[in-house]
């Protein structure tokens, strides 16, 4: 048998050649040889394992170092991000500080503060929304409460004009008419300011005979101008097309405010309404408007502030001339809504010039056709029209009923929504004029019930509240249209004539 190499050397060195004859010695040598072979094998296995472990250790060590480098870079980036987000916290961390726990604690605090701020913002938003709703409700209620008696005053005045008053009486009626319209204008200014702030003004598009419209404005203001010894002049560019398309109500609101101011601040002077063509584009007509007066003027340092709400040039203005300080603010906002700006040139003691440019759409309406319509115009006549007037204020009933009867309409009256429902069940009406705020049953509820058994009869909201919310709600409950109090007789007739003809 061949022994392990180390054992072979020991045998040759120590044993004699006859050792092979000894069986027991042979067994011992075989055993020792196997042990050497076994040791060699185990050593090879151990060396191989150690070599593999060393490679794995180096790999793990490299991975760990890479992770440490990434962690350090991340901490640096995190600090930079924190400093960029909040420069006031720039020195909260030492540049050598690598304690991720400190950073996480800081971020947790920031998240906590952000959540707290978010909660405060949500609360502030809810509070602002409640305040806005409260303001809208307040304006709606005040509008109703003020416009209701004003409706009686203006309506009675209109009725008296129909009765051919004496010249001396007509003069007094004109004074009452101007005063009530000024009060109505003030109320509208306050309400419109609220709507403009909330972005709820929607511009209409109607044909406007601009020359006739401006002439009517001048006529409406001439009496008051003459009372203060002023000459109210008109300069109108004949190159302006006969008709343009725009919002005549908002245009009137702007010009009425400017003309009223010019008259208010001018005595024994000249006020000129200038309307000049700026240019005509493909589908647009640009018109320059100016109101020029020779009044008290405005100092240069006050010319910006007069466009701020509730602001006059000085405290004596309000005492001497009156006014809410809202007119110019509303003019500014209305013009901004139409992509224009109010401009001013003024000098103390010499007068003021307020001017702006408006863009109108071109109109296809022919002035000759309109003149023919005017020649063929007939007096208002609602003969054979049966109307249910739902109104709880006696003065308003009196005014509306007499106005409708002057137009030959048949009128029934209901003092609340409950009576209106019963009448509508038993009588076929051509149209229903429905007040909204009434005792027993309001106009909304009454309309909803009437629509259950009569979905076709025109129901017109007849209300002193003119907010968009009220008008929108009226339509939601099934009303066809809306007319506000104090009402313009022509508007009332037009809306009745429109819907009653749809029924026939």
C-alpha positions as CSV (number, residue, x, y, z in Angstrom):
1,X,0.0,0.0,0.0
2,X,1.2,3.5,-0.8
3,X,1.4,5.8,2.2
4,X,1.0,9.5,2.5
5,X,4.2,11.2,1.3
6,X,5.1,12.6,4.8
7,X,4.6,9.2,6.4
8,X,6.7,7.5,3.7
9,X,9.6,9.8,4.6
10,X,9.3,9.0,8.3
11,X,9.2,5.2,7.5
12,X,12.3,5.3,5.4
13,X,14.1,7.3,8.1
14,X,13.0,5.3,11.2
15,X,11.8,1.7,10.2
16,X,13.8,-1.2,8.9
17,X,12.8,-3.0,5.7
18,X,11.2,-5.9,7.6
19,X,8.5,-3.7,9.1
20,X,6.2,-5.0,6.3
21,X,6.1,-8.4,8.0
22,X,4.4,-7.0,11.1
23,X,0.6,-6.9,10.4
24,X,-0.2,-4.8,13.4
25,X,2.4,-2.2,12.4
26,X,0.9,-2.2,8.9
27,X,-2.5,-1.4,10.3
28,X,-1.2,1.4,12.4
29,X,0.7,2.9,9.4
30,X,-2.4,2.6,7.2
31,X,-4.4,4.4,9.8
32,X,-1.9,7.2,10.2
33,X,-1.7,7.6,6.4
34,X,-5.5,7.9,6.1
35,X,-5.4,10.6,8.8
36,X,-2.7,12.6,6.8
37,X,-4.8,12.3,3.6
38,X,-7.9,13.4,5.5
39,X,-6.0,16.4,7.0
40,X,-4.9,17.4,3.5
41,X,-8.4,17.2,2.2
42,X,-9.9,19.2,5.1
43,X,-7.1,21.8,4.7
44,X,-7.9,22.3,1.0
45,X,-11.6,22.6,1.7
46,X,-10.8,25.2,4.5
47,X,-8.5,27.2,2.3
48,X,-11.1,27.3,-0.5
49,X,-13.8,28.4,1.9
50,X,-11.5,31.1,3.3
51,X,-10.8,32.4,-0.2
52,X,-14.5,32.6,-1.0
53,X,-15.3,34.3,2.3
54,X,-12.6,36.9,1.7
55,X,-14.1,37.8,-1.7
56,X,-17.6,38.1,-0.2
57,X,-16.2,40.2,2.7
58,X,-14.6,42.6,0.2
59,X,-17.9,42.9,-1.8
60,X,-20.0,43.4,1.3
61,X,-17.5,46.0,2.6
62,X,-17.6,47.8,-0.8
63,X,-21.4,47.8,-0.8
64,X,-21.5,49.1,2.8
65,X,-19.1,52.0,1.8
66,X,-21.3,52.9,-1.2
67,X,-24.3,53.0,1.1
68,X,-22.5,55.2,3.5
69,X,-21.5,57.6,0.7
70,X,-25.1,57.6,-0.6
71,X,-26.4,58.4,3.0
72,X,-23.9,61.2,3.3
73,X,-24.9,62.7,-0.1
74,X,-28.6,62.3,0.8
75,X,-28.1,64.1,4.1
76,X,-26.3,67.0,2.3
77,X,-29.1,67.2,-0.4
78,X,-31.7,67.1,2.4
79,X,-30.1,69.9,4.2
80,X,-29.9,72.0,1.0
81,X,-33.6,71.3,0.3
82,X,-34.6,72.3,3.8
83,X,-32.6,75.5,3.6
84,X,-34.1,76.3,0.2
85,X,-37.6,75.8,1.5
86,X,-37.1,77.8,4.6
87,X,-34.1,80.1,4.6
88,X,-34.9,81.1,8.2
89,X,-33.9,77.5,9.2
90,X,-30.5,77.7,7.3
91,X,-28.4,77.4,10.5
92,X,-30.4,74.8,12.3
93,X,-27.9,72.0,11.2
94,X,-24.1,71.9,11.5
95,X,-22.4,71.3,8.1
96,X,-20.7,68.3,9.7
97,X,-23.9,67.0,11.3
98,X,-24.7,63.6,9.8
99,X,-27.4,62.6,12.3
100,X,-30.3,61.5,10.2
101,X,-32.5,61.3,13.3
102,X,-32.1,65.0,13.9
103,X,-33.2,65.8,10.4
104,X,-36.1,63.4,10.5
105,X,-37.2,65.0,13.8
106,X,-37.0,68.4,12.2
107,X,-39.0,67.2,9.2
108,X,-41.7,65.7,11.5
109,X,-41.9,69.1,13.2
110,X,-42.3,70.8,9.9
111,X,-45.0,68.4,8.8
112,X,-46.8,69.0,12.0
113,X,-46.6,72.7,11.5
114,X,-47.8,72.3,7.9
115,X,-50.8,70.3,8.9
116,X,-51.6,72.9,11.6
117,X,-51.3,75.7,9.0
118,X,-53.5,73.7,6.5
119,X,-56.1,73.3,9.2
120,X,-56.0,77.0,9.9
121,X,-56.3,77.8,6.2
122,X,-59.3,75.5,5.9
123,X,-60.9,77.2,8.9
124,X,-60.1,80.6,7.4
125,X,-61.6,79.6,4.0
126,X,-64.8,78.3,5.7
127,X,-65.0,81.5,7.8
128,X,-64.6,83.6,4.6
129,X,-67.2,81.6,2.8
130,X,-69.6,82.0,5.7
131,X,-68.9,85.7,5.7
132,X,-69.4,85.9,2.0
133,X,-72.8,84.1,2.3
134,X,-73.7,86.3,5.2
135,X,-72.9,89.4,3.1
136,X,-74.9,88.1,0.2
137,X,-77.9,87.3,2.4
138,X,-77.6,90.7,4.1
139,X,-77.4,92.5,0.7
140,X,-80.4,90.5,-0.5
141,X,-82.4,91.3,2.6
142,X,-81.4,95.0,2.5
143,X,-82.1,95.2,-1.2
144,X,-85.6,93.8,-0.6
145,X,-86.3,96.0,2.4
146,X,-85.1,99.2,0.7
147,X,-86.3,98.6,-2.9
148,X,-89.8,97.5,-1.7
149,X,-90.9,101.0,-0.5
150,X,-88.9,102.6,-3.3
151,X,-90.9,100.5,-5.8
152,X,-94.1,102.1,-4.4
153,X,-92.6,105.6,-4.7
154,X,-91.3,105.2,-8.3
155,X,-94.4,103.2,-9.3
156,X,-96.8,105.9,-7.9
157,X,-94.8,108.5,-9.7
158,X,-95.1,106.7,-13.0
159,X,-98.9,106.3,-12.5
160,X,-99.2,110.0,-11.8
161,X,-97.4,110.8,-15.0
162,X,-100.0,108.8,-16.9
163,X,-102.8,111.0,-15.5
164,X,-101.7,114.2,-17.3
165,X,-100.6,116.3,-14.3
166,X,-100.6,120.1,-14.3
167,X,-97.2,121.7,-15.3
168,X,-96.6,122.7,-11.6
169,X,-97.4,119.1,-10.5
170,X,-95.2,117.7,-13.3
171,X,-92.2,119.7,-12.0
172,X,-92.7,118.3,-8.5
173,X,-93.1,114.8,-9.9
174,X,-89.9,115.2,-11.8
175,X,-88.1,116.2,-8.6
176,X,-89.5,113.1,-6.9
177,X,-88.5,111.0,-9.9
178,X,-84.9,112.2,-10.0
179,X,-84.5,111.8,-6.2
180,X,-85.9,108.3,-6.2
181,X,-83.8,107.3,-9.2
182,X,-80.7,108.7,-7.5
183,X,-81.5,106.6,-4.4
184,X,-82.1,103.6,-6.6
185,X,-78.7,104.2,-8.3
186,X,-77.0,104.4,-4.9
187,X,-78.6,101.0,-3.9
188,X,-77.6,99.5,-7.2
189,X,-74.0,100.7,-6.7
190,X,-73.7,99.0,-3.4
191,X,-75.2,95.7,-4.7
192,X,-73.1,95.9,-7.9
193,X,-69.9,96.4,-6.0
194,X,-70.6,93.2,-4.0
195,X,-71.3,91.3,-7.3
196,X,-68.2,92.7,-9.0
197,X,-66.1,91.6,-6.0
198,X,-67.5,88.1,-6.3
199,X,-67.1,88.1,-10.1
200,X,-70.8,87.5,-10.7
201,X,-71.4,90.3,-13.3
202,X,-72.2,88.9,-16.7
203,X,-72.2,91.3,-19.6
204,X,-75.2,91.3,-21.9
205,X,-75.1,91.7,-25.7
206,X,-77.9,93.9,-27.2
207,X,-78.3,96.3,-30.1
208,X,-77.6,99.9,-29.1
209,X,-78.5,102.9,-31.1
210,X,-75.6,104.7,-29.6
211,X,-76.5,108.2,-30.8
212,X,-80.1,108.0,-29.5
213,X,-78.9,106.4,-26.3
214,X,-76.4,109.2,-25.6
215,X,-79.1,111.8,-26.4
216,X,-81.5,110.2,-23.9
217,X,-78.7,110.3,-21.3
218,X,-78.2,114.0,-21.9
219,X,-81.9,114.7,-21.7
220,X,-82.2,112.7,-18.4
221,X,-79.4,114.9,-16.8
222,X,-80.2,118.2,-18.5
223,X,-82.7,119.4,-15.8
224,X,-80.3,118.8,-12.9
225,X,-77.5,120.4,-14.8
226,X,-79.6,123.5,-15.5
227,X,-80.5,123.7,-11.8
228,X,-76.8,124.2,-11.1
229,X,-76.5,126.7,-13.9
230,X,-74.5,124.3,-16.1
231,X,-74.6,124.0,-19.9
232,X,-74.7,120.2,-20.8
233,X,-73.3,119.8,-24.3
234,X,-73.0,116.7,-26.5
235,X,-70.3,116.1,-29.1
236,X,-71.1,113.0,-31.2
237,X,-69.0,111.6,-34.0
238,X,-71.3,111.0,-37.0
239,X,-68.9,108.4,-38.4
240,X,-69.9,106.0,-35.6
241,X,-72.2,103.2,-37.0
242,X,-75.9,103.7,-36.2
243,X,-76.1,100.5,-34.1
244,X,-73.5,98.5,-32.2
245,X,-73.8,95.5,-29.9
246,X,-72.9,95.8,-26.2
247,X,-74.3,96.0,-22.7
248,X,-76.4,99.2,-22.6
249,X,-77.2,98.9,-18.9
250,X,-73.5,98.8,-17.9
251,X,-72.7,101.6,-20.3
252,X,-75.5,103.7,-18.8
253,X,-74.2,102.9,-15.3
254,X,-70.7,104.1,-16.2
255,X,-71.8,107.3,-18.0
256,X,-74.6,108.2,-15.5
257,X,-72.1,108.1,-12.7
258,X,-69.6,110.2,-14.6
259,X,-72.2,112.8,-15.7
260,X,-73.7,112.9,-12.3
261,X,-70.3,113.6,-10.8
262,X,-69.5,116.3,-13.3
263,X,-72.8,118.0,-12.5
264,X,-72.3,117.6,-8.8
265,X,-68.8,119.2,-8.8
266,X,-69.5,121.9,-11.4
267,X,-71.6,125.1,-10.9
268,X,-72.3,127.7,-13.6
269,X,-70.0,125.9,-16.0
270,X,-69.9,123.7,-19.0
271,X,-70.1,119.9,-19.1
272,X,-69.4,118.1,-22.4
273,X,-70.2,114.5,-23.3
274,X,-67.8,113.5,-26.0
275,X,-68.4,110.3,-28.1
276,X,-65.8,109.8,-30.9
277,X,-64.9,107.0,-33.2
278,X,-61.5,105.5,-32.4
279,X,-61.4,102.9,-35.1
280,X,-63.3,100.1,-36.9
281,X,-61.8,96.7,-37.0
282,X,-63.0,93.4,-38.7
283,X,-65.9,92.7,-36.3
284,X,-65.4,95.5,-33.8
285,X,-66.1,99.2,-33.3
286,X,-63.9,101.1,-30.9
287,X,-65.4,104.2,-29.4
288,X,-63.8,106.9,-27.2
289,X,-66.0,108.3,-24.4
290,X,-65.2,111.4,-22.3
291,X,-67.0,113.5,-19.8
292,X,-65.3,116.9,-19.5
293,X,-66.3,119.5,-17.0
294,X,-65.1,123.0,-15.8
295,X,-65.7,122.2,-12.1
296,X,-63.6,122.2,-9.0
297,X,-61.0,119.7,-10.4
298,X,-58.9,117.2,-8.5
299,X,-55.4,117.7,-7.1
300,X,-52.8,115.4,-8.6
301,X,-52.0,113.7,-5.3
302,X,-55.7,112.7,-5.0
303,X,-56.3,111.4,-8.5
304,X,-55.3,107.8,-7.7
305,X,-57.1,107.4,-4.4
306,X,-60.6,108.6,-5.7
307,X,-60.9,105.2,-7.5
308,X,-60.6,103.4,-4.1
309,X,-63.9,102.3,-2.6
310,X,-65.6,104.6,-0.1
311,X,-63.0,107.3,-0.7
312,X,-63.5,111.0,-1.6
313,X,-60.7,113.5,-2.5
314,X,-61.1,115.1,0.9
315,X,-63.5,114.9,3.9
316,X,-65.3,118.1,3.0
317,X,-66.5,116.5,-0.3
318,X,-68.9,114.1,1.4
319,X,-70.4,116.9,3.6
320,X,-70.7,119.4,0.8
321,X,-71.6,117.3,-2.2
322,X,-72.7,113.9,-0.8
323,X,-72.0,110.6,-2.4
324,X,-71.0,107.1,-1.2
325,X,-67.5,107.0,-2.7
326,X,-68.4,103.9,-4.7
327,X,-69.3,105.3,-8.1
328,X,-65.8,105.6,-9.5
329,X,-64.7,102.3,-8.0
330,X,-67.6,100.6,-9.8
331,X,-66.8,102.4,-13.0
332,X,-63.2,101.2,-12.8
333,X,-64.3,97.5,-12.1
334,X,-66.9,97.6,-14.9
335,X,-64.4,98.9,-17.4
336,X,-61.8,96.3,-16.4
337,X,-64.5,93.7,-17.0
338,X,-64.7,95.0,-20.6
339,X,-60.9,95.1,-21.0
340,X,-60.7,98.9,-20.7
341,X,-59.5,101.5,-18.1
342,X,-60.8,104.8,-16.8
343,X,-58.3,107.6,-17.2
344,X,-58.3,111.1,-15.8
345,X,-56.8,114.5,-16.5
346,X,-57.7,117.2,-14.0
347,X,-56.5,120.5,-12.6
348,X,-57.7,122.1,-9.4
349,X,-60.0,125.0,-10.2
350,X,-60.1,124.3,-13.9
351,X,-62.1,121.0,-14.2
352,X,-61.7,117.3,-15.0
353,X,-61.8,115.0,-17.9
354,X,-62.7,111.3,-17.4
355,X,-62.2,109.2,-20.5
356,X,-62.1,105.6,-21.7
357,X,-62.4,103.5,-24.8
358,X,-64.9,100.6,-25.3
359,X,-65.0,97.9,-27.9
360,X,-68.4,97.0,-29.3
361,X,-69.3,94.3,-31.8
362,X,-70.6,95.3,-35.2
363,X,-74.4,95.1,-35.6
364,X,-76.4,94.3,-38.7
365,X,-79.5,96.3,-37.5
366,X,-80.6,99.0,-39.9
367,X,-81.6,102.4,-38.5
368,X,-84.4,102.8,-41.1
369,X,-86.0,99.5,-40.0
370,X,-85.9,100.6,-36.4
371,X,-87.5,104.0,-37.3
372,X,-90.3,102.2,-39.1
373,X,-90.9,100.1,-35.9
374,X,-91.1,103.3,-33.9
375,X,-93.6,104.8,-36.3
376,X,-95.8,101.7,-36.0
377,X,-95.5,101.6,-32.2
378,X,-98.8,101.2,-30.4
379,X,-99.6,102.1,-26.8
380,X,-99.2,99.1,-24.3
381,X,-102.2,96.9,-24.5
382,X,-102.7,93.6,-22.6
383,X,-106.4,93.2,-23.5
384,X,-107.6,89.6,-22.8
385,X,-104.5,88.8,-20.7
386,X,-105.4,87.3,-17.3
387,X,-102.7,87.9,-14.7
388,X,-102.3,86.6,-11.2
389,X,-100.3,89.1,-9.1
390,X,-98.8,87.5,-6.0
391,X,-97.7,90.2,-3.6
392,X,-98.0,90.9,0.1
393,X,-97.1,94.6,0.3
394,X,-100.2,96.7,-0.2
395,X,-98.4,99.6,-1.8
396,X,-96.7,97.3,-4.3
397,X,-100.1,95.7,-5.1
398,X,-101.7,99.1,-5.7
399,X,-98.9,100.2,-8.1
400,X,-98.6,97.0,-10.1
401,X,-102.4,96.4,-10.2
402,X,-103.1,100.0,-11.5
403,X,-100.3,99.8,-14.0
404,X,-101.6,96.5,-15.4
405,X,-105.2,97.7,-15.5
406,X,-104.0,100.8,-17.4
407,X,-102.8,98.3,-20.0
408,X,-106.3,96.7,-20.1
409,X,-105.2,93.5,-18.4
410,X,-107.5,91.5,-16.0
411,X,-105.7,91.2,-12.6
412,X,-106.3,88.9,-9.7
413,X,-104.3,89.4,-6.5
414,X,-103.0,86.8,-4.0
415,X,-101.4,88.1,-0.8
416,X,-99.2,85.0,-0.2
417,X,-98.1,81.8,-1.9
418,X,-100.8,79.6,-0.3
419,X,-103.6,81.7,-1.8
420,X,-101.8,81.8,-5.1
421,X,-101.6,78.0,-5.3
422,X,-105.4,77.7,-4.7
423,X,-106.2,80.4,-7.3
424,X,-103.9,78.7,-9.8
425,X,-105.7,75.4,-9.3
426,X,-109.1,76.9,-10.0
427,X,-108.4,79.5,-12.7
428,X,-106.4,79.4,-15.9
429,X,-104.0,82.4,-16.0
430,X,-102.0,83.6,-18.9
431,X,-99.1,84.6,-16.6
432,X,-98.2,84.7,-12.9
433,X,-96.1,87.5,-11.3
434,X,-94.7,85.9,-8.2
435,X,-93.1,87.8,-5.3
436,X,-90.4,85.7,-3.5
437,X,-90.5,86.8,0.1
438,X,-94.0,86.5,1.6
439,X,-95.6,85.3,4.8
440,X,-97.4,81.9,5.1
441,X,-95.8,80.6,2.0
442,X,-93.0,82.1,-0.1
443,X,-92.8,82.4,-3.8
444,X,-90.3,79.5,-4.3
445,X,-92.5,77.0,-2.5
446,X,-95.7,78.2,-4.3
447,X,-94.0,77.9,-7.7
448,X,-92.8,74.4,-6.9
449,X,-96.3,73.3,-6.0
450,X,-97.9,75.0,-9.0
451,X,-95.4,73.3,-11.3
452,X,-96.7,69.9,-10.0
453,X,-100.2,70.5,-11.6
454,X,-99.4,73.2,-14.2
455,X,-95.9,72.9,-15.8
456,X,-96.6,75.4,-18.6
457,X,-98.1,78.6,-17.2
458,X,-95.3,81.3,-17.3
459,X,-94.3,82.3,-13.8
460,X,-92.2,85.5,-13.5
461,X,-90.2,86.2,-10.3
462,X,-91.3,89.7,-9.2
463,X,-88.8,90.6,-6.6
464,X,-86.8,93.4,-4.9
465,X,-83.8,91.1,-4.5
466,X,-81.6,91.3,-7.6
467,X,-78.6,89.1,-6.6
468,X,-77.5,86.4,-9.0
469,X,-78.1,83.8,-6.3
470,X,-81.8,84.8,-6.0
471,X,-82.3,84.8,-9.8
472,X,-80.6,81.4,-10.2
473,X,-82.7,79.9,-7.3
474,X,-85.9,81.3,-8.9
475,X,-85.1,79.4,-12.1
476,X,-84.3,76.2,-10.2
477,X,-87.8,76.3,-8.7
478,X,-89.4,76.5,-12.1
479,X,-89.8,80.3,-12.8
480,X,-89.4,81.4,-16.4
481,X,-87.9,84.8,-15.9
482,X,-87.3,87.6,-13.4
483,X,-88.2,91.3,-13.1
484,X,-86.9,93.5,-10.3
485,X,-88.6,96.1,-8.2
486,X,-88.7,99.0,-8.7
487,X,-89.7,98.0,-12.2
488,X,-89.5,99.9,-15.4
489,X,-93.0,99.9,-17.0
490,X,-91.6,99.1,-20.4
491,X,-89.7,96.1,-19.1
492,X,-92.8,94.8,-17.3
493,X,-94.9,95.2,-20.4
494,X,-92.3,93.5,-22.6
495,X,-91.9,90.5,-20.4
496,X,-95.7,90.0,-20.0
497,X,-96.2,90.5,-23.7
498,X,-93.4,88.0,-24.5
499,X,-94.6,85.1,-22.3
500,X,-98.3,85.6,-22.7
501,X,-97.9,85.3,-26.5
502,X,-96.0,82.1,-26.0
503,X,-99.1,80.7,-24.3
504,X,-101.5,81.7,-27.0
